Amino acid sequence: MATITKRPNGKWQVKVRRKGQKSLSKTFLTKALALKWARDVENKIDMGSFQSTCAAESHLFSDLIHKYWEEVVQPQKSSDVTIYALNRLIKTFPEHRMIDMTTEVIKEYKESRLKVVKGDTVRKDLLLKRRFFDYAINEWQIFLPKGNPVSSIALPKKGKSRDRRLEQGEYSTLINEALKYGGEIAPIIDLAIETGMRRGEITKLKWSNYNSVSRIVTIEDTKNGEDRVIPLSSKANAILQSQTQVDEFIFPIRGDSIGQAFRRITKRANLLDLRFHDLRHEATSRLFEKGLGIMEVSAITGHKDLAMLKKYTHLRAEDLVGKLG
């Protein structure tokens, strides 16, 4: 049975109590709205179709983003990339409750983001949101009356893959700025260009997996879920040999710290359209320019989308060292 009382602030609080059902309460501006809500809730309880929105009304979107980070994203290999998108969502919607995150709100976010970033970035943001809401609904049992608010939103078309390479003079500009910046970023940039390793792979390099004599390094548990043995050019080998051993990792630095340093360097160097991942494309192109075949390159870089790759599993890293110079 519903109980309606007027609060000192002039609002009306309604409480619905039913046997076998958790007590429910909500506050409204008018008594009429309070009565309507009470009737709707009681009818749904009687019909067995009632689902409480209390969790969606009491939990902040930003708080659950933090929880999603801890439970889902942080253990992932790409967490250092995803954290930026999550932090942006927290800053954009600091006080929104889950119930407030409607399709209309997210459409407005989509339109505002499209004014400042490319469609691919917005597409990734929306897909991340969709996964988050699916997880909140299914795993945390947070009932949203209209379901996942991102499901009905059209995603921007997927753009063409980037093929950005370093243009004439850009390498010198980039590396000089990196040397001024200090720290490990300069050798990390050089290593990425020499090997095609991803940012996360570089942070996983261990001294125990590096052989300076045979010029081989092994990356454990790569993005593709496999270990990869990489042959090193003489320059890449020299980069690793020049590092000081302080713990088990050759570069004891977080992936997001590399990204932050690289963005600062490119901004100072006025290379605003250059991303760290572009260095992987630069490295791949340079390997082809050295005369390596497509399967040899894929064996080094770990690309898995090349036709008939599995037929060339006999290629050993040791066999490729001599071709790298």
N, C-alpha and C positions, 0 to 999 in steps of 0.2 A: 504494500500500500504506500502511496506517495504522501510525503509530508512537505508542506511548503511554508517557509517562514521568511519574513522580511528582515533583511540585514540592516544594521545601523547606517550603512552607506546608501541605503535606498534600493539596493538590488534584492532580488528574490532567489533564495536558495531552495532547491527541491531535492529531496532524498527519496529514493525508491528502495524498499526492502521487500524481498521475497524469499521464502523458505528455500534453502538450497542454492541461493544466489548471493554473491557478494554484494554488500550494500553499495549503492551508486548515488552520487550527488553531483549537482551542477548548479551554477549560478547564472541568472538571466537578468536582463534589464527590466523586464516586465513580468507580471504574474501570469499573463496569458501565454507567453512563451514558455514559462516554467511548466504550466499545466499541459501544454501541447507536447513538450518533451517527455513528461512523465507518462502520458497516455501512450505515446509511441513506444517507449521503452517497455511498458507493461504488456502491450499487445505483442511485441516481438518476443518477450519472455514466454508469454502464454503459448505462442506458436512455435517456440523452440528455435527461432531464427535470430535471437539477439546475440550480438557480439559487441563487447565493450570497447569504446575508443579511449578509455581512461589512460592506457599506456601511451597512445599517440598524443594525447593532450598533455601528459605530464612530463614526457621526455623531450629534451631539446635535441634538435637535429644535430647541432655541433657536438653535443656530448656523445651521441651515438656514432658520429664519424670517428671520434677518438677511439671508441670501443671497437669499431670496425677495423681500424688501423691495427690495434693490438691483436685481435682475433684472426683476421683474414689477411691483411696486406703485409704487415711486418715480416712474416715468415717467407714471403714470396721473393723470388730473385730480383724482380723489378721494383721492389719497394722503394728504393732510393729515387726512382722517377715518379712513382705514384704519390709520394708524400707531398709533392708540390701542389698537385691537383686537390688533394684532400685539405691542405692548409688554406687554399684559396676558397674552398667551399665553407670552411669554418669562419673565415673572415667575412665572406659575403652574407652568410646567414647565421650570425652569432646568437640571435634571440628567437629564431623561428622554432616553434615546436614541430614535431613530426606531422601533426594534423594540419599545420599551416603550409606544408610543402605540397601544394596542389599542382596540378598540371599547368595552370595559368601562371603560377609563380615560376616554374621551371622554364616555361616558354619565354617569359620575360628575360630570364637569365640567359637563355640561348641567344636571343636577339641582341642583347647587350654585348655578349662575348663575341658574336660574329662581327661586331663593329671594330674590334681591336685585335682579334687573332683569326687565323685561317680556319676554314671549315673542318679540316682534319683534327685540329686541336679541340674544337667544340664537340666534334663527333666522339672523341675519346672521353671527354668530360661527361657527356650524356650516357655513354655506355658504362662508365664507372658508377654514375648515379643509379642507373638501372640495376646494376649488380648489387649495389648497397641496399636499395629498397627491397629487392627480392630476398636478400639475406635477412633484413630486419623483419619482414613479413613471415618468412618461413622458419628462421632459426630463433628469433626472439619473440615470435608470436605477437607482433605489434599489428593490430588490426587497423587498416586504412579503408574507410568506407568505399572508396572508388578504386581500390587496388593500387598497384604500382603507378605513381603519377608520371613516370617517364615512358611507360609502354606505348602510349598513344601519340608521342611526340616524334615527328619525322626527323630522322638524322640527316645532317648535311652529307652530301655525296662524298664518297671517299676520293681524295685527290690522287694525283700521280705520285709515285714514289720519288723521293728526292735523289738527285744525282749531282749534288754540289761537290765540286772539287776545289782544291786550292789553286787560285790563279797566280799568274806570275808576280812574284814579290810578296805574296801573302804569307808564305811559310816563314820568311825572314822576319816579317812584321809580327807574326804571331809568336814565334819562339823568343824573339827579343823582349816582347812584352811579358811573356811568361817568366823569363829570367829575372826581369825587374820585379815581378810579383813575388818571386821566391818560393820556397817550399819545394814540393815534389812535382809541381804541375808541369814544368818544362820537360823532364825526362818521361813523364807519363804521356805527354803529347807525342813526343818522338817515338815512344814504344808503340803507341796506338797506330801511328803512321807506318811503322816498320812491320807490324804484325797483323793489323786488322782486328785486334782484340777489342772487345766491348769494355765499357767502363767498369761494369761489375766483374768482368773476368780479370781485369788488371788488379783489382782490389783483393782477389782471391789467390793471387800468385804467392806460393810459399817457397822458401829457400829449399825445403826438402824435395820439392818437385822441379828443381832447376839444376841442370848439368851444364856447367860452363865449358867443359871439355868437348862434349858431343854437340853443344849448342842446341839443347832441347829443353823445353819447359812443358810441364803438364798442367792443364787447368782441370780441376776437379768439379764435377757436377755443373756443367755449363747450362746456358739457357735451354738448350735442346735436351737436357737431362742426361748427358753423357760426359765422360772425361774426354779431353782432347789434347793430343800431343802436338806441340807447335815447334817447327824448326825455326831457328833464329838466324837472322843475317848477322854479319860481323858487327854492324852498328847496334842492333838490338841486343846482342850479347854483351857489348861494351856498356850499354846503358844499365843492364842488370848488374854487371860486375862493379860498376861505380857506386852502387847503392850500399849504404851502411846497414849492417844487420843489427836490428834492435829487438826484434821478436820473430815469430815464425813467418810473418808475412813480409814480402819484399817491399811492398808499399803499404805501410800501416796507416791507411787513410780510408775514410768512408766514401762510398760512391757519390752521395749527394754533395760532399765537400769538393770533390773533383768537378762536379757540374757547376757548383757555385763559383769556384775559382775560374773555370773556363768562361763562364758568362761575363765575369768581371773583366777578364783579359780581353775578350773579343770586343767588349764595349769600349775599353780604353784604346784598343787598336783600330776601332771603327770598322770592325768586321761583324756587323750586327746580324747578318744573315747566315753566319757560320755556327753550326752546332757540333758538339763533341762527336756525335754519331756520324757526322759527315767524314770524320777522319777514317772511319772504317771503309767508306766508299773510296776515299783517296788511296788507302792501303791496297784495297782490292785492285784498283786500276793500275797501281804501280807494279803489282805482281804480274799482271798481264803484260805490262810494258817490258818486264825483265825476260819475257819469253816463256813464262810458265803456261801450261795448258789449263783448260777449264777445270779438269778434275784435280790437278795439282793445286790450283788456287783454292778450290772448295775444301780440299783436305787441310789446308792451312787455316783458312778463315772460319771453317765450320758451317758454311752455307749448306742448307739441306734441300733447297728447292731446285737443284740442278738435275736434269734428266739423267737417268741411269747411274746415279752417283754410287749406288750400292755395288755396282760391278767393279768399282775401282778401289775397294777396301784393301787391296794388297799394297797400296801406296803407303810407304812408311815415311815418317818425318825425317829419319836419318838420310833417306834417299834424296830429299829435297834441299838439304842444307847447302850443298855445293852450288845450287842454282841461285841462291839468294845473295851471294856476294858478301 
